[in-house]
């Protein structure tokens, strides 16, 4: 079962989550949810209207499992509609809590925060997946900030990457993408281009998985996509 989150329905689910958490613990417990990835992009920007993920980092004085399950059942959401699986990826770092900015408080007990712009770009750069929206999200964020008159510089992003990940290198695809996008500075055009490339990469990946269901793993995904696309160009 899958679902597409919009800013409106995500707010509705979070409001219900806060309501149920308060019912369970009254005012004896509070919680903080930091929306990351696609959910954080959705909350802060207009270039994406939906996301398939509601990844988060959860800090709570009491378990939120029951409240999360209640919201899932009420709205017929999939298991793990709000999850911390992101903690198992290379983009996760405990330093993200310090890079989060306030969004809203629900029922006076649930504070929701998102990731500040340059740190969100840093996270997407560290992930650097061809078949997701990592690169197009970077372009979209830079594009929107340029339109707002609040441009984000390459130095600001480099600093954010270092603050979150130290000397750990970002993937080559992300490094090359950042170099290219600041060289060209046509953020809108690059956003459109990268979205199309990601769509193509996802299509060939799904086709590969269907043909070879037991071959793919997290380490070889990018290499497989590159090789398939290279053969298609020949």
LOGU-946471 format. One record per residue: residue number from 0; residue in three letters; x, y, z of N, C-alpha, C in turn. Coordinates in steps of 0.2 Angstrom, whole numbers, always signed. Each point is the difference from the previous one (the first is absolute). Example, Ala and Ser with C-alpha at 12.3 -4.5 7.8 and 13.67 -1.06 7.14 Angstrom:
// residues 2
[0; "ala"; [+66; -28; +39]; [-4; +6; +0]; [+4; +6; +0]],
[1; "ser"; [-2; +5; -4]; [+4; +6; +1]; [-4; +5; +3]],
END
This chain:
// residues 234
[0; "unk"; [+4; -6; +0]; [-4; +6; +0]; [+4; +6; +0]],
[1; "unk"; [-1; +5; -4]; [+4; +6; -1]; [-5; +6; +1]],
[2; "unk"; [+3; +6; +1]; [-4; +6; +1]; [+4; +6; -2]],
[3; "unk"; [-3; +5; -3]; [+4; +6; -2]; [-2; +5; +6]],
[4; "unk"; [+5; +3; +3]; [-1; +5; +5]; [+0; +7; -4]],
[5; "unk"; [-5; +4; +2]; [+0; +7; -2]; [+1; +4; +7]],
[6; "unk"; [+2; +6; -1]; [+1; +5; +6]; [-7; +0; +4]],
[7; "unk"; [-5; +0; -3]; [-7; +0; +3]; [-1; -6; +4]],
[8; "unk"; [+0; -6; -3]; [-1; -6; +3]; [+5; -2; +6]],
[9; "unk"; [+6; +2; -2]; [+5; -1; +5]; [-1; +4; +7]],
[10; "unk"; [-2; +6; -1]; [-2; +4; +6]; [-6; -3; +3]],
[11; "unk"; [-5; -3; -3]; [-5; -3; +3]; [+2; -6; +4]],
[12; "unk"; [+4; -4; -3]; [+3; -6; +4]; [+4; +2; +6]],
[13; "unk"; [+4; +5; -1]; [+4; +3; +6]; [-5; +3; +5]],
[14; "unk"; [-5; +3; -2]; [-4; +3; +5]; [-4; -6; +4]],
[15; "unk"; [-2; -5; -3]; [-3; -6; +3]; [+5; -3; +5]],
[16; "unk"; [+6; -1; -3]; [+5; -3; +4]; [+1; +4; +7]],
[17; "unk"; [+1; +7; +0]; [+0; +4; +6]; [-6; -1; +4]],
[18; "unk"; [-6; +0; -3]; [-6; -1; +4]; [+0; -7; +4]],
[19; "unk"; [+2; -5; -4]; [+0; -7; +4]; [+6; +0; +5]],
[20; "unk"; [+5; +3; -2]; [+6; -1; +5]; [-2; +4; +7]],
[21; "unk"; [-4; +5; -1]; [-2; +4; +6]; [-5; -4; +4]],
[22; "unk"; [-4; -3; -4]; [-6; -5; +3]; [+4; -5; +5]],
[23; "unk"; [+5; -3; -3]; [+3; -5; +3]; [+4; +2; +7]],
[24; "unk"; [+3; +6; -1]; [+5; +2; +6]; [-2; +6; +3]],
[25; "unk"; [-6; +3; -2]; [-2; +7; +2]; [+6; +5; -1]],
[26; "unk"; [+2; +3; +5]; [+6; +5; -1]; [+6; -3; +3]],
[27; "unk"; [+0; -6; +2]; [+5; -3; +4]; [+6; -2; -5]],
[28; "unk"; [-1; +0; -6]; [+5; -1; -5]; [+0; +4; -6]],
[29; "unk"; [+6; +2; -3]; [+0; +4; -6]; [+4; -4; -5]],
[30; "unk"; [+0; +2; -7]; [+3; -3; -5]; [+3; +5; -5]],
[31; "unk"; [+5; -2; -4]; [+2; +4; -5]; [+1; -4; -6]],
[32; "unk"; [-2; +2; -6]; [+1; -4; -6]; [+3; +5; -5]],
[33; "unk"; [+6; -3; -2]; [+3; +4; -6]; [-1; -3; -6]],
[34; "unk"; [-4; +3; -5]; [-1; -3; -6]; [+6; +1; -5]],
[35; "unk"; [+2; -5; -3]; [+6; +0; -4]; [-1; -2; -7]],
[36; "unk"; [+4; +1; -5]; [+0; -3; -7]; [-6; +4; -3]],
[37; "unk"; [-4; -5; -4]; [-6; +3; -4]; [-5; +4; +4]],
[38; "unk"; [-1; -3; +6]; [-5; +4; +5]; [+2; +7; +1]],
[39; "unk"; [+6; +1; +2]; [+3; +6; +1]; [+0; +5; -6]],
[40; "unk"; [+1; -3; -6]; [+0; +4; -6]; [-8; +2; -1]],
[41; "unk"; [-4; -5; +1]; [-7; +2; -1]; [-3; +5; +4]],
[42; "unk"; [+2; +1; +7]; [-2; +5; +4]; [+3; +7; -2]],
[43; "unk"; [+6; +0; -2]; [+3; +6; -1]; [+0; +3; -7]],
[44; "unk"; [-1; -4; -5]; [+0; +2; -7]; [-6; -1; -4]],
[45; "unk"; [+0; +3; -6]; [-6; -1; -4]; [+1; -4; -7]],
[46; "unk"; [+7; -1; -1]; [+1; -4; -6]; [-2; -7; +0]],
[47; "unk"; [-1; -3; +6]; [-3; -7; +1]; [-6; +1; +4]],
[48; "unk"; [-5; -3; -3]; [-7; +0; +3]; [-2; -7; +4]],
[49; "unk"; [+4; -5; -1]; [-1; -6; +3]; [+7; -4; +2]],
[50; "unk"; [+0; -4; +4]; [+5; -5; +2]; [-2; -6; +2]],
[51; "unk"; [+3; -6; -2]; [-2; -6; +2]; [+3; -2; +7]],
[52; "unk"; [+4; +4; +3]; [+3; -1; +6]; [-1; +5; +6]],
[53; "unk"; [-1; -3; +6]; [-1; +4; +6]; [+5; -2; +5]],
[54; "unk"; [+7; +1; -2]; [+5; -2; +4]; [+1; +5; +6]],
[55; "unk"; [+2; -2; +5]; [+1; +5; +6]; [+5; -3; +5]],
[56; "unk"; [+2; +5; +4]; [+4; -2; +6]; [-5; +2; +6]],
[57; "unk"; [-1; -4; +5]; [-5; +1; +5]; [+4; +0; +7]],
[58; "unk"; [-1; +5; +4]; [+2; +1; +6]; [-6; +0; +5]],
[59; "unk"; [-1; -5; +4]; [-7; +0; +4]; [+2; -2; +7]],
[60; "unk"; [-4; +3; +5]; [+1; -2; +7]; [-4; -7; +1]],
[61; "unk"; [-4; -1; -4]; [-4; -7; +1]; [-1; -3; -7]],
[62; "unk"; [-1; -6; -1]; [-1; -3; -6]; [-5; +3; -5]],
[63; "unk"; [+1; +1; -6]; [-5; +3; -5]; [-3; -6; -4]],
[64; "unk"; [+2; -6; +1]; [-3; -5; -4]; [-7; -1; +0]],
[65; "unk"; [-3; +0; +5]; [-8; +0; +1]; [-3; +5; -4]],
[66; "unk"; [+2; +6; +1]; [-3; +6; -4]; [+2; +0; -7]],
[67; "unk"; [+5; -2; -2]; [+2; -1; -7]; [-5; -6; -3]],
[68; "unk"; [-1; -5; +3]; [-4; -5; -2]; [-7; +2; -1]],
[69; "unk"; [-2; +4; +5]; [-7; +3; +0]; [-1; +4; -6]],
[70; "unk"; [+4; +4; -2]; [+0; +4; -6]; [+0; -4; -6]],
[71; "unk"; [+4; -5; +0]; [+0; -5; -6]; [-7; -3; -1]],
[72; "unk"; [-3; -2; +5]; [-6; -4; +0]; [-6; +5; -2]],
[73; "unk"; [+0; +6; +3]; [-5; +5; -2]; [+0; +2; -7]],
[74; "unk"; [+6; +1; -3]; [+0; +3; -6]; [+2; -6; -6]],
[75; "unk"; [+0; -6; +3]; [+2; -5; -5]; [+7; +1; -3]],
[76; "unk"; [+5; +1; +4]; [+6; +1; -3]; [+4; -6; +1]],
[77; "unk"; [+6; -1; -4]; [+4; -6; +0]; [+4; +0; +7]],
[78; "unk"; [+2; -6; +2]; [+4; -1; +5]; [+7; +4; -1]],
[79; "unk"; [+2; +4; +5]; [+6; +4; +0]; [-1; +6; -4]],
[80; "unk"; [-6; +3; +0]; [-2; +6; -3]; [+4; +6; +2]],
[81; "unk"; [+2; -1; +7]; [+5; +5; +3]; [+5; -5; +3]],
[82; "unk"; [+6; +1; -2]; [+5; -5; +2]; [+7; +3; +0]],
[83; "unk"; [+5; -4; +4]; [+7; +2; +1]; [+5; -4; -4]],
[84; "unk"; [-3; -3; -5]; [+5; -4; -4]; [+6; +4; -3]],
[85; "unk"; [-1; +6; -1]; [+5; +5; -2]; [+6; -1; +4]],
[86; "unk"; [+0; -2; +6]; [+5; +0; +5]; [+5; -6; -3]],
[87; "unk"; [-2; -4; -4]; [+4; -6; -3]; [+4; +2; -6]],
[88; "unk"; [-1; +7; -2]; [+3; +2; -6]; [+7; +4; +1]],
[89; "unk"; [+4; +1; -5]; [+6; +4; +1]; [-1; +7; +1]],
[90; "unk"; [-6; +3; -2]; [-2; +7; +1]; [-2; +2; +7]],
[91; "unk"; [-1; -5; +5]; [-2; +1; +6]; [+7; +2; +5]],
[92; "unk"; [-1; +5; +4]; [+4; +2; +5]; [-3; +3; +6]],
[93; "unk"; [+2; -1; +6]; [-3; +3; +5]; [+0; +8; +0]],
[94; "unk"; [+5; +2; -4]; [+0; +8; +0]; [-6; +3; -4]],
[95; "unk"; [-4; -4; -3]; [-6; +2; -3]; [-5; +4; +4]],
[96; "unk"; [+0; -2; +7]; [-4; +3; +4]; [+2; +8; +1]],
[97; "unk"; [+6; +1; +0]; [+2; +7; +0]; [-1; +4; -6]],
[98; "unk"; [-1; -4; -6]; [-2; +4; -6]; [-7; +0; -1]],
[99; "unk"; [-4; -1; +4]; [-8; +0; -1]; [-2; +6; +2]],
[100; "unk"; [-6; +2; -3]; [-3; +7; +1]; [-7; -2; +2]],
[101; "unk"; [-3; +5; +4]; [-7; -1; +2]; [-5; +0; -6]],
[102; "unk"; [-5; -4; +1]; [-6; +0; -5]; [-6; +2; +3]],
[103; "unk"; [-3; -5; +4]; [-6; +1; +4]; [-1; -4; +6]],
[104; "unk"; [-4; +1; +5]; [-1; -4; +6]; [-8; -2; -1]],
[105; "unk"; [-1; -6; +2]; [-6; -3; -1]; [-2; -2; +7]],
[106; "unk"; [-6; +2; +2]; [-3; -2; +7]; [+4; +2; +6]],
[107; "unk"; [+4; +5; -1]; [+5; +2; +5]; [+5; -5; +3]],
[108; "unk"; [+0; -6; -3]; [+5; -5; +2]; [+5; -3; -6]],
[109; "unk"; [-2; +1; -6]; [+4; -2; -5]; [+3; +5; -4]],
[110; "unk"; [+6; +1; +0]; [+4; +5; -4]; [+2; -3; -6]],
[111; "unk"; [-1; +3; -6]; [+2; -2; -6]; [+5; +5; -3]],
[112; "unk"; [+6; -3; -2]; [+5; +4; -3]; [+2; -3; -7]],
[113; "unk"; [+3; +4; -4]; [+3; -2; -6]; [+7; +2; -1]],
[114; "unk"; [+4; -2; -5]; [+7; +1; -1]; [+1; +6; -3]],
[115; "unk"; [+4; +5; +2]; [+2; +6; -3]; [+3; -1; -7]],
[116; "unk"; [-1; +5; -4]; [+1; -1; -8]; [+7; -3; -1]],
[117; "unk"; [+6; +3; +2]; [+6; -2; -2]; [+2; -7; +2]],
[118; "unk"; [-3; -2; +6]; [+1; -7; +3]; [-4; -5; -3]],
[119; "unk"; [-6; +2; -3]; [-4; -4; -4]; [+4; -2; -7]],
[120; "unk"; [+3; +5; -2]; [+4; -1; -6]; [+6; -5; +1]],
[121; "unk"; [+3; +1; +6]; [+5; -4; +2]; [-2; -7; +1]],
[122; "unk"; [-6; -1; +3]; [-2; -7; +0]; [-2; -3; -6]],
[123; "unk"; [-3; +4; -5]; [-1; -3; -6]; [+6; -2; -4]],
[124; "unk"; [+5; +5; +1]; [+7; -2; -3]; [+3; -6; +2]],
[125; "unk"; [+0; -1; +7]; [+3; -6; +3]; [-4; -6; -3]],
[126; "unk"; [-6; +0; -1]; [-4; -6; -2]; [+2; -1; -8]],
[127; "unk"; [-2; +5; -4]; [+3; +0; -7]; [-3; -6; -4]],
[128; "unk"; [-6; -2; +1]; [-3; -5; -4]; [-3; +2; -7]],
[129; "unk"; [+2; -4; -5]; [-2; +2; -7]; [-8; -1; -1]],
[130; "unk"; [-3; -5; +4]; [-6; -2; -1]; [-6; +3; +5]],
[131; "unk"; [+3; +4; +4]; [-4; +4; +4]; [-1; +7; -2]],
[132; "unk"; [-2; +5; +4]; [+0; +7; -1]; [+5; +4; +3]],
[133; "unk"; [+6; -3; +2]; [+5; +3; +3]; [+3; +6; -4]],
[134; "unk"; [+2; -1; -6]; [+3; +5; -4]; [-5; +6; -2]],
[135; "unk"; [-6; -3; -2]; [-5; +5; -2]; [-2; +4; +6]],
[136; "unk"; [+0; -3; +6]; [-2; +4; +6]; [+5; +6; +1]],
[137; "unk"; [+7; -2; -1]; [+5; +5; +1]; [-1; +6; -5]],
[138; "unk"; [-2; -2; -6]; [-1; +5; -5]; [-6; +4; +2]],
[139; "unk"; [-5; -3; +2]; [-6; +3; +2]; [+0; +5; +6]],
[140; "unk"; [+4; -2; +5]; [+1; +4; +6]; [+4; +6; -2]],
[141; "unk"; [+5; +0; -4]; [+4; +5; -3]; [-4; +5; -4]],
[142; "unk"; [-4; -3; -4]; [-4; +4; -5]; [-5; +4; +4]],
[143; "unk"; [-3; -3; +5]; [-5; +4; +4]; [+3; +5; +4]],
[144; "unk"; [+6; -1; +3]; [+3; +5; +4]; [+2; +6; -4]],
[145; "unk"; [+2; -2; -6]; [+2; +6; -5]; [-6; +4; -2]],
[146; "unk"; [-6; -3; -1]; [-6; +4; -1]; [-2; +4; +6]],
[147; "unk"; [+1; -2; +6]; [-1; +3; +6]; [+5; +6; +1]],
[148; "unk"; [+5; +0; -3]; [+5; +5; +1]; [+4; -2; +6]],
[149; "unk"; [+1; -6; +1]; [+4; -3; +6]; [+4; -5; -3]],
[150; "unk"; [+5; +1; -4]; [+4; -5; -4]; [+4; -3; +5]],
[151; "unk"; [+1; -7; -1]; [+5; -4; +4]; [+6; -1; -4]],
[152; "unk"; [+6; +2; +3]; [+6; +0; -3]; [+3; -7; +0]],
[153; "unk"; [+5; -2; -4]; [+4; -6; +0]; [+4; -1; +7]],
[154; "unk"; [+2; +6; +2]; [+4; +0; +6]; [-4; -2; +6]],
[155; "unk"; [-6; +2; +0]; [-5; -1; +5]; [-2; -8; +1]],
[156; "unk"; [-1; -2; -6]; [-1; -8; -1]; [+6; -4; +3]],
[157; "unk"; [+6; +2; -3]; [+6; -3; +2]; [+1; +0; +8]],
[158; "unk"; [-2; +5; +3]; [+1; +1; +7]; [-5; -4; +3]],
[159; "unk"; [-6; -1; -2]; [-5; -4; +3]; [+1; -7; -1]],
[160; "unk"; [+3; -2; -5]; [+2; -7; -1]; [+6; -2; +5]],
[161; "unk"; [+4; +5; +1]; [+6; -2; +5]; [-3; +0; +7]],
[162; "unk"; [-5; +5; +2]; [-2; +0; +6]; [-4; -7; +2]],
[163; "unk"; [-3; -2; -5]; [-4; -7; +1]; [+4; -6; +0]],
[164; "unk"; [+5; +0; -5]; [+3; -6; -2]; [+8; +0; +1]],
[165; "unk"; [+2; +6; +2]; [+7; +0; +1]; [+4; -1; -7]],
[166; "unk"; [+5; -4; +0]; [+4; -2; -6]; [-3; -5; -4]],
[167; "unk"; [-5; -3; +2]; [-3; -6; -4]; [-2; +3; -7]],
[168; "unk"; [+2; -3; -5]; [-1; +3; -7]; [-7; -2; -2]],
[169; "unk"; [-3; +5; -4]; [-6; -1; -3]; [+1; -4; -6]],
[170; "unk"; [-5; -4; -3]; [+1; -4; -6]; [+2; +5; -6]],
[171; "unk"; [+3; -3; -4]; [+3; +3; -6]; [-6; +4; -4]],
[172; "unk"; [-5; -4; -1]; [-6; +3; -4]; [-2; +6; +3]],
[173; "unk"; [+0; +1; +7]; [-3; +6; +3]; [+6; +5; +0]],
[174; "unk"; [+6; -1; +1]; [+5; +5; -1]; [+0; +3; -7]],
[175; "unk"; [+0; -5; -5]; [+0; +3; -7]; [-7; +4; -1]],
[176; "unk"; [-5; -2; +3]; [-6; +4; -2]; [+0; +7; +4]],
[177; "unk"; [+3; +0; +6]; [+0; +7; +3]; [+5; +4; -4]],
[178; "unk"; [+6; -3; -2]; [+4; +4; -4]; [-3; +3; -7]],
[179; "unk"; [-4; -4; -3]; [-3; +1; -6]; [-6; +6; +1]],
[180; "unk"; [-4; -1; +5]; [-5; +4; +1]; [+2; +7; +2]],
[181; "unk"; [+5; +1; +4]; [+3; +6; +1]; [+4; +4; -5]],
[182; "unk"; [+2; -5; -5]; [+3; +3; -6]; [-5; +3; -5]],
[183; "unk"; [-5; -4; -1]; [-5; +2; -5]; [-5; +5; +3]],
[184; "unk"; [-2; -1; +7]; [-5; +4; +3]; [-6; +1; -3]],
[185; "unk"; [-2; -5; -4]; [-7; +0; -3]; [-4; -5; +4]],
[186; "unk"; [-2; +2; +6]; [-3; -5; +5]; [-6; -3; -3]],
[187; "unk"; [-4; +4; -3]; [-7; -2; -2]; [+1; -6; -6]],
[188; "unk"; [+5; +2; -4]; [+1; -5; -6]; [+3; -6; +3]],
[189; "unk"; [+5; +0; +4]; [+3; -6; +3]; [-5; -4; +4]],
[190; "unk"; [-5; +4; +4]; [-5; -4; +3]; [-4; -4; -4]],
[191; "unk"; [-2; +3; -6]; [-4; -4; -5]; [+4; -6; -3]],
[192; "unk"; [+6; +1; -2]; [+4; -5; -2]; [+1; -6; +4]],
[193; "unk"; [+2; +2; +7]; [+1; -5; +5]; [-6; -4; +1]],
[194; "unk"; [-6; +3; +1]; [-6; -4; +1]; [-1; -5; -6]],
[195; "unk"; [+1; +2; -6]; [-1; -5; -5]; [+5; -5; +0]],
[196; "unk"; [+7; +1; +2]; [+5; -5; +0]; [-2; -5; +6]],
[197; "unk"; [-2; +3; +6]; [-2; -4; +5]; [-6; -5; -2]],
[198; "unk"; [-5; +3; -3]; [-5; -4; -3]; [+2; -6; -4]],
[199; "unk"; [+5; +1; -5]; [+2; -5; -4]; [+4; -5; +4]],
[200; "unk"; [+4; +2; +5]; [+4; -4; +4]; [-4; -5; +4]],
[201; "unk"; [-6; +3; +3]; [-5; -4; +3]; [-3; -6; -4]],
[202; "unk"; [-2; +2; -6]; [-3; -4; -5]; [+5; -6; -1]],
[203; "unk"; [+6; +1; -2]; [+5; -5; -2]; [+1; -4; +6]],
[204; "unk"; [+0; +3; +6]; [+2; -4; +6]; [-6; -5; +2]],
[205; "unk"; [-6; +2; -1]; [-6; -4; +1]; [+0; -6; -5]],
[206; "unk"; [+2; +2; -6]; [+0; -5; -5]; [+5; -5; +1]],
[207; "unk"; [+6; +2; +3]; [+5; -5; +2]; [-2; -4; +6]],
[208; "unk"; [-3; +3; +5]; [-2; -4; +5]; [-5; -6; -2]],
[209; "unk"; [-5; +2; -4]; [-5; -5; -3]; [+4; -6; -3]],
[210; "unk"; [+5; +2; -4]; [+4; -5; -4]; [+4; -4; +5]],
[211; "unk"; [+4; +3; +4]; [+5; -3; +5]; [-2; +2; +7]],
[212; "unk"; [-5; -3; +3]; [-2; +2; +7]; [+5; -1; +5]],
[213; "unk"; [+5; -4; +0]; [+4; -2; +5]; [+7; +3; -1]],
[214; "unk"; [+1; +5; -4]; [+7; +2; -2]; [+1; +7; +4]],
[215; "unk"; [-5; +4; +0]; [+1; +7; +2]; [+2; +0; +8]],
[216; "unk"; [+5; +4; +2]; [+1; +2; +7]; [+2; +7; +0]],
[217; "unk"; [+0; +3; +6]; [+1; +7; +1]; [+7; +2; -3]],
[218; "unk"; [+5; -4; +0]; [+6; +2; -3]; [+1; +0; -7]],
[219; "unk"; [-4; -4; -4]; [+1; +0; -7]; [-5; +3; -4]],
[220; "unk"; [-5; +4; +4]; [-6; +3; -4]; [+2; +5; -5]],
[221; "unk"; [+5; +4; +2]; [+2; +6; -4]; [+4; -3; -6]],
[222; "unk"; [+4; -5; +1]; [+4; -2; -6]; [-4; -4; -5]],
[223; "unk"; [-6; -3; +3]; [-4; -4; -5]; [-4; +5; -4]],
[224; "unk"; [-2; +6; +3]; [-4; +5; -4]; [+4; +3; -5]],
[225; "unk"; [+7; +2; +2]; [+4; +3; -5]; [+2; -5; -6]],
[226; "unk"; [+1; -6; +2]; [+1; -5; -6]; [-6; -1; -5]],
[227; "unk"; [-6; +0; +3]; [-6; -1; -4]; [-1; +6; -4]],
[228; "unk"; [+1; +6; +3]; [-1; +6; -4]; [+5; +1; -6]],
[229; "unk"; [+6; -3; +2]; [+6; +1; -5]; [-2; -5; -6]],
[230; "unk"; [-2; -6; +1]; [-2; -4; -5]; [-6; +2; -4]],
[231; "unk"; [-4; +4; +3]; [-6; +3; -4]; [+2; +5; -5]],
[232; "unk"; [+6; +3; +2]; [+2; +6; -4]; [+4; -3; -6]],
[233; "unk"; [+3; -6; +1]; [+4; -3; -6]; [-4; -1; -6]],
END
